[in-house]
Amino acid sequence: MHSIKNINMSGTLEFNRNLKDFTTFQVGGPADILAFPGNQQDLLLLIRWARQNRIPWMILGGGANILVSDKGVRGLVIATSAMNDIRLDGELLIAGPGSRISDAAAFAADHNLEGLDFIYAMPGSTGGAVWMNARCYGGEISEILEWVDYIDGDRPDQGVQRLIPGVTTSYGDFAYKKTPFQVRPWIILESAYRLTPGSGNGLWKRMKELEDDRRNKGHFAAPCAGSVFKNNRSFGAPSGKLIDSLNMRGLQVGGAKISDQHANIIINTGNARASDIAEIIDRVQSRVEQELGFLLEPEVLKVGEWD
């Protein structure tokens, strides 16, 4: 095996670094290798190295929608946090995958551009928001997404490719928290959003109101990943209300607990393990299915070594 230390890149490498420092749940074990590419070329070199040496790899954005195993992640974890450029091309906002989606919304508002305000104060990266087709407060990423540049992790030598919704892919490939990136090894490099002129003061007023609403729901009270389960309209009620109907708010396992402020949020009270959070997820799924007949789908992804 060729040592990863021999890769000539501008980014940095860490070994056996605990990933809890890079996730909003603040839980999880170490990554064998944690790489911070400084640019697209670095990322491409890392993927090529992993493929040549048959090393498993994964992309880590803002860490807002993942649950890392207490045992950690074997192989290579590529953190995009240094690829955080945000810029404008007219009314098109272009963002690197490691930029914070909330920072992108703030950047747009500071330039009197409307369209991303709905997602202000949501944790996580822009790349993660695209991957998940993040949605909240009546808005959805795919509604303003102009294009996404990516590389195919299985065919990195093909170089950078561009996805254009409705042109290179069907609009139907984007749905409620669904995108083509979830079923293909495509690595998001940059994404562009078509915005419209707006009032900076008015946008900031709305964004602060949305931030206050998140605060009132307990999103910032303790480490968490926001909503744990997706909503399903066919169930007749949001997931939080279904969980509430079973009086599960406040359920605690170890250091993890269903928030007292919102039943679809699990918080780390200070010393939670990933296994504590996973057990609550399993218990909630089991009770809702057994007593209400609905199988809730988690939007939090389990990564790493799980039994």
C-alpha positions as CSV (number, residue, x, y, z in Angstrom):
1,M,0.0,0.0,0.0
2,H,1.2,3.5,-0.8
3,S,1.1,5.7,2.2
4,I,-1.5,8.4,2.2
5,K,1.2,10.7,3.6
6,N,2.9,10.6,0.2
7,I,-0.1,12.4,-1.4
8,N,1.0,15.8,-2.6
9,M,-1.9,18.0,-1.4
10,S,-2.6,21.3,0.2
11,G,-4.9,19.8,2.9
12,T,-4.1,18.1,6.1
13,L,-4.3,14.6,7.6
14,E,-5.1,13.3,11.1
15,F,-5.0,9.7,12.3
16,N,-7.3,8.1,14.9
17,R,-9.1,11.4,15.4
18,N,-12.3,11.2,17.4
19,L,-15.3,12.2,15.2
20,K,-17.5,13.4,18.0
21,D,-15.8,16.8,17.5
22,F,-17.2,16.9,14.0
23,T,-20.8,16.0,14.5
24,T,-23.7,17.9,16.0
25,F,-24.6,15.0,18.2
26,Q,-21.1,15.2,19.7
27,V,-20.8,11.4,19.9
28,G,-18.8,8.7,18.0
29,G,-15.5,7.0,17.9
30,P,-12.3,7.6,15.9
31,A,-11.7,7.6,12.2
32,D,-8.6,5.6,11.0
33,I,-7.7,8.5,8.7
34,L,-9.4,11.9,8.7
35,A,-8.5,14.1,5.7
36,F,-9.2,17.7,5.1
37,P,-8.8,18.5,1.4
38,G,-8.1,22.1,0.6
39,N,-9.6,22.0,-2.8
40,Q,-11.2,19.8,-5.5
41,Q,-7.8,18.5,-6.7
42,D,-7.0,17.3,-3.1
43,L,-10.3,15.5,-2.9
44,L,-9.7,13.8,-6.3
45,L,-6.3,12.6,-5.2
46,L,-7.7,11.2,-1.9
47,I,-10.4,9.3,-3.8
48,R,-7.9,7.9,-6.3
49,W,-5.6,6.8,-3.4
50,A,-8.5,5.1,-1.6
51,R,-9.6,3.2,-4.7
52,Q,-6.1,2.2,-5.7
53,N,-5.5,0.8,-2.2
54,R,-9.0,-0.6,-1.7
55,I,-9.6,1.6,1.3
56,P,-13.3,2.3,2.2
57,W,-14.1,6.0,2.3
58,M,-16.9,8.4,3.2
59,I,-17.6,12.1,3.0
60,L,-18.1,14.2,6.1
61,G,-19.8,17.5,5.7
62,G,-21.2,19.5,8.7
63,G,-21.9,16.3,10.6
64,A,-25.5,17.4,11.2
65,N,-27.5,14.4,10.0
66,I,-25.2,11.4,11.0
67,L,-24.8,9.1,13.9
68,V,-21.2,7.9,14.1
69,S,-20.7,4.5,15.8
70,D,-18.9,4.4,19.2
71,K,-16.4,2.1,17.5
72,G,-15.7,4.8,14.9
73,V,-15.1,4.6,11.1
74,R,-12.6,2.3,9.4
75,G,-10.8,3.6,6.4
76,L,-10.7,7.2,5.2
77,V,-13.1,10.0,6.2
78,I,-12.9,13.0,4.0
79,A,-14.0,16.2,5.7
80,T,-15.0,19.0,3.3
81,S,-14.9,21.8,5.9
82,A,-12.0,23.6,4.2
83,M,-13.8,23.7,0.9
84,N,-16.1,26.5,2.1
85,D,-16.0,29.2,-0.6
86,I,-19.2,31.2,-1.2
87,R,-19.4,33.6,-4.1
88,L,-21.9,35.3,-6.4
89,D,-22.2,35.2,-10.2
90,G,-24.9,37.8,-10.7
91,E,-27.9,36.4,-9.0
92,L,-26.4,32.9,-8.8
93,L,-24.9,31.9,-5.5
94,I,-22.2,29.3,-5.7
95,A,-21.0,27.4,-2.6
96,G,-18.4,24.9,-1.8
97,P,-19.5,21.6,-0.2
98,G,-18.0,22.4,3.2
99,S,-19.6,25.9,3.5
100,R,-22.3,26.1,6.2
101,I,-25.7,26.3,4.6
102,S,-26.7,28.9,7.2
103,D,-23.7,31.0,6.1
104,A,-24.8,30.8,2.5
105,A,-28.2,32.1,3.5
106,A,-26.6,35.0,5.4
107,F,-24.3,35.8,2.5
108,A,-27.3,35.9,0.2
109,A,-29.3,38.2,2.5
110,D,-26.3,40.5,3.0
111,H,-26.3,40.9,-0.8
112,N,-30.1,41.5,-0.9
113,L,-30.8,38.2,-2.5
114,E,-33.8,36.0,-1.6
115,G,-34.3,32.3,-1.9
116,L,-32.1,30.7,0.8
117,D,-33.6,32.5,3.8
118,F,-35.9,29.6,4.7
119,I,-32.8,27.5,5.6
120,Y,-31.1,30.0,7.9
121,A,-30.0,28.6,11.2
122,M,-30.2,25.0,10.0
123,P,-27.0,23.2,11.0
124,G,-24.9,21.4,8.5
125,S,-23.0,22.0,5.3
126,T,-24.2,23.1,1.9
127,G,-23.1,19.8,0.4
128,G,-25.1,17.9,3.0
129,A,-28.1,20.1,2.3
130,V,-27.9,19.2,-1.4
131,W,-27.4,15.5,-0.6
132,M,-30.5,15.4,1.6
133,N,-32.6,17.9,-0.4
134,A,-33.0,19.8,2.9
135,R,-36.4,21.2,3.5
136,C,-38.0,23.4,6.2
137,Y,-40.4,26.3,6.7
138,G,-42.0,25.6,3.3
139,G,-38.8,25.7,1.3
140,E,-36.7,23.0,-0.3
141,I,-33.2,23.1,-1.7
142,S,-34.2,21.5,-5.1
143,E,-36.6,24.4,-5.8
144,I,-33.7,26.8,-6.2
145,L,-30.9,24.5,-7.2
146,E,-29.4,25.5,-10.6
147,W,-26.6,22.9,-10.9
148,V,-24.3,20.7,-8.9
149,D,-20.7,19.9,-9.9
150,Y,-19.6,16.4,-8.7
151,I,-17.2,13.6,-9.3
152,D,-18.2,9.9,-9.5
153,G,-16.4,8.1,-6.6
154,D,-16.4,4.9,-8.7
155,R,-14.9,6.7,-11.8
156,P,-12.9,9.6,-10.4
157,D,-10.7,9.7,-13.6
158,Q,-13.8,11.0,-15.5
159,G,-13.2,14.3,-13.7
160,V,-15.7,16.9,-12.7
161,Q,-19.3,16.4,-14.0
162,R,-22.3,18.7,-13.8
163,L,-25.8,17.7,-12.8
164,I,-28.6,20.1,-13.9
165,P,-32.0,19.3,-12.5
166,G,-34.5,18.7,-15.4
167,V,-31.6,18.5,-18.0
168,T,-29.0,15.9,-17.0
169,T,-31.4,14.3,-14.5
170,S,-35.2,14.2,-14.1
171,Y,-36.9,16.6,-11.7
172,G,-38.5,13.5,-10.3
173,D,-35.0,12.4,-9.0
174,F,-35.4,15.2,-6.4
175,A,-38.3,14.6,-4.0
176,Y,-39.0,14.9,-0.3
177,K,-35.5,14.4,1.3
178,K,-34.5,12.4,-1.8
179,T,-31.8,13.1,-4.4
180,P,-29.7,11.2,-6.9
181,F,-26.7,11.6,-4.7
182,Q,-28.2,9.2,-2.1
183,V,-28.2,6.2,-4.5
184,R,-24.9,6.9,-6.3
185,P,-21.3,7.4,-5.1
186,W,-21.3,11.0,-6.4
187,I,-19.3,13.5,-4.4
188,I,-20.6,17.0,-4.4
189,L,-18.0,19.7,-5.2
190,E,-20.0,22.9,-5.7
191,S,-23.6,23.8,-6.0
192,A,-25.3,26.8,-7.5
193,Y,-28.6,28.5,-6.5
194,R,-30.8,30.8,-8.5
195,L,-31.9,33.7,-6.3
196,T,-34.0,36.8,-6.8
197,P,-33.6,40.4,-5.6
198,G,-35.0,41.0,-2.1
199,S,-34.8,43.4,0.8
200,G,-31.8,42.7,3.0
201,N,-33.6,44.1,6.1
202,G,-36.7,42.1,5.4
203,L,-34.8,38.9,4.8
204,W,-32.9,39.3,8.0
205,K,-36.1,39.9,9.9
206,R,-37.6,36.7,8.6
207,M,-34.4,34.7,9.2
208,K,-34.2,35.8,12.8
209,E,-37.8,34.8,13.3
210,L,-37.0,31.3,11.9
211,E,-33.9,31.1,14.2
212,D,-36.1,32.0,17.2
213,D,-38.6,29.3,16.2
214,R,-35.8,26.7,16.1
215,R,-34.6,27.9,19.5
216,N,-38.1,27.6,21.0
217,K,-38.3,24.0,19.7
218,G,-35.0,23.1,21.5
219,H,-32.7,22.9,18.5
220,F,-30.0,24.8,20.2
221,A,-30.5,23.7,23.8
222,A,-28.2,20.7,23.6
223,P,-26.2,18.7,21.0
224,C,-28.6,17.2,18.6
225,A,-29.2,16.5,14.9
226,G,-32.5,18.3,14.6
227,S,-35.4,16.2,13.4
228,V,-34.6,12.5,13.8
229,F,-37.4,11.0,11.7
230,K,-38.8,12.1,8.3
231,N,-42.4,13.1,8.1
232,N,-44.8,11.1,6.0
233,R,-48.0,12.8,4.9
234,S,-49.8,9.4,4.5
235,F,-49.5,9.0,8.3
236,G,-51.8,11.9,8.9
237,A,-49.6,13.7,11.4
238,P,-45.9,14.8,11.7
239,S,-43.6,12.3,13.2
240,G,-43.2,14.4,16.4
241,K,-46.9,14.4,17.0
242,L,-47.1,10.6,16.5
243,I,-44.3,10.2,19.1
244,D,-46.0,12.6,21.4
245,S,-49.3,10.6,21.2
246,L,-47.4,7.7,22.9
247,N,-46.1,10.0,25.6
248,M,-42.5,9.3,24.8
249,R,-41.2,12.8,25.3
250,G,-38.5,12.7,27.9
251,L,-37.5,9.1,27.3
252,Q,-33.9,8.7,28.3
253,V,-31.3,6.0,27.6
254,G,-27.9,6.7,29.1
255,G,-26.9,10.2,28.2
256,A,-29.4,10.5,25.3
257,K,-32.9,11.8,25.7
258,I,-36.0,12.7,23.7
259,S,-36.2,16.4,24.0
260,D,-38.7,17.9,26.5
261,Q,-39.3,20.6,23.9
262,H,-39.9,18.5,20.7
263,A,-40.6,14.8,20.5
264,N,-38.8,14.4,17.1
265,I,-35.5,15.6,18.6
266,I,-33.0,13.5,20.5
267,I,-30.5,15.4,22.6
268,N,-27.1,14.5,24.1
269,T,-27.5,15.6,27.7
270,G,-23.7,15.6,28.1
271,N,-22.3,12.1,28.2
272,A,-24.3,10.2,25.6
273,R,-22.9,7.4,23.5
274,A,-24.0,6.7,19.9
275,S,-25.5,3.4,21.1
276,D,-27.8,5.4,23.5
277,I,-29.1,7.4,20.7
278,A,-29.5,4.4,18.4
279,E,-31.5,2.6,21.1
280,I,-33.9,5.5,21.5
281,I,-34.4,5.5,17.7
282,D,-35.1,1.8,17.7
283,R,-37.5,2.0,20.6
284,V,-39.5,4.9,19.0
285,Q,-39.7,3.0,15.7
286,S,-40.9,-0.1,17.4
287,R,-43.6,1.5,19.5
288,V,-44.9,3.7,16.8
289,E,-45.1,0.7,14.4
290,Q,-46.7,-1.6,17.0
291,E,-49.2,0.8,18.5
292,L,-50.0,3.1,15.5
293,G,-49.1,0.9,12.5
294,F,-46.6,3.4,11.0
295,L,-42.9,2.7,10.3
296,L,-41.0,5.9,10.9
297,E,-38.0,6.5,8.6
298,P,-35.0,8.0,10.2
299,E,-33.3,10.9,8.4
300,V,-30.3,10.5,10.7
301,L,-27.8,8.1,9.0
302,K,-25.8,5.6,11.0
303,V,-22.2,5.4,9.8
304,G,-19.2,3.4,11.0
305,E,-18.9,0.0,12.7
306,W,-22.2,-1.1,14.2
307,D,-23.0,-4.5,15.6
